Amino acid sequence: MLLPPPSDNRRRQSFYLRIVCGPAGGERHQGRRQGRRRSSALTLCYYIAAVVLLQNTMMMYSIARRANSGVVDTAHETTTDWTLKRSTTVTVTATSHVLRNSRIERAEQAASARLGATADIKSSTSQRSRFGELDFETAPAETERMYYRKRTIKVNPYAHQLLLVPTQLCDANTLMVILVHSGTNNIAQRTAIRETWGEAASTGRWPNEQQNGSCAGLRLAFVLGLSTDEAVNRAVREEHARYNDIVQGDFIDHYHNMTLKSLLDLKVVDERCPGVRYLLKTDDDMIVNLPYLLLLLTNKNLQWSIMGPVNVGARVHRSGKWKLTHEEFPFVFYPPYESGSAYVFTGDLIHELYVTSEFVPHIFVDDVYVTGVLGRILGVNHIMHRGFASWHSRPPSVCDILLNRIVAGTKMTPNLLVNTWKQLYTTTCPVSICITLLFALSIV
């Protein structure tokens, strides 16, 4: 660009004004009678130029910080489902979630305490781990690599045993095992599921489905720990004797033992159902749209994948119920993981996740640990599809289910679940062309 001679200050000033404010800025500089207007225009133009320079400086600073963190943002994908694969580049949606890992963990090492000789109860609430070989002062990429890895020796041997298990959890025709996490006192929730979508899993029939067998090839069981009240444990054994659908582990049923319960899922399916195509983990306040889920799985033909409500860039809680200390998990953000309300494992992952867990320190937040930490170590594909409930979702309506707007719905009390199920037999929902097209696109 050719600049005016430095000696011609007036022309030089007019030249810069034209660059910043356009030709009008230079014209305003001409003439004594427009002095005030010229002064105001100069001030405004200088202000605009300063703001632009500040914005550019902040953008460059932000880019430099992200580059140092090894994080790359990509544009939002247009399809309804997408895959996150393990690599140094993390795919992030347009919600601008950013994953930043800053420190290394001195992880947990299992030191389970037995809480009763008769039941041989084991608790993981006292677990703590230390890894002296990890240096907190190393570079973020190196400390991240040291954390997200399979150790050379077992640091958490899974010694917990099955106290109750269905006589035949699966057979040669089982396509998917459904394991519902439930509390020892949640008899009403389990009863409601048995009378509604749990019955569909057993019979293969779904309300309003013209063809019987739309839910064929499914087996469902409830997963529990032990209560500190022996009367409750006795009631659970009686319940299992009646329904033959309870998997119970020898640890206290407590939210700090959720990881033990999730690993029990993997253990029982790995041992009792080798070769099963899918494992669905869900909770006892959920309803699962089984025909729609099976349709999605058939069309996607997934391998080495977890499908569910994927969380990217979720911040670690440092207070409250889900608090993790820096020693337990030293990073600011979790790796990509599926919320525990409902998610599906492909069968080829089940054994590998279970075995790998014995070589990786536990954290008690089970969905983060199993789908996030272990998932990252194994390089799984995280598959998101619309309709999987997360913690902030509202309960689904009858038409949400009939029109396949949801795969899994949450916040279902026993009464709401039973009433919703009854309405599925009688309700007819209007279907627009737009909804039909969206559904057709969503299952591809």
Secondary structure, DSSP 4 states (H G I P E B T S, - for coil): -PPPPTT-HHHHHHHHHHHHH-HHHHHTTS-GGGHHHHHHHHHHHHHHHHHHHHHHHHHHHHHHHHHHHT----PPPSSS-EEE--SSS----TTT----------------EE--TTTT-EE-TT-----TT--TTS-HHHHHHHHSS--SS-SS-----EEE--TTS--TT--EEEEEE--TT-HHHHHHHHHTHHHHHHH---TT-SSTTTTTTEEEEEEEEE-SSHHHHHHHHHHHHHH--EEEEEEE--GGGHHHHHHHHHHHHHHH-TT-SEEEEEETT-EE-HHHHHHHHHHH---SEEEE-EE-SPBPPSSSTT---TTT---SBPPSEE-TTEEEEEHHHHHHHHHHHTTS---S-HHIIIIIIHHHHHTPEEEE-TTB--TTPPPPPHHHHHTT--SEE----HHHHHHHHHHHTT------HHHHHHHHHHT-
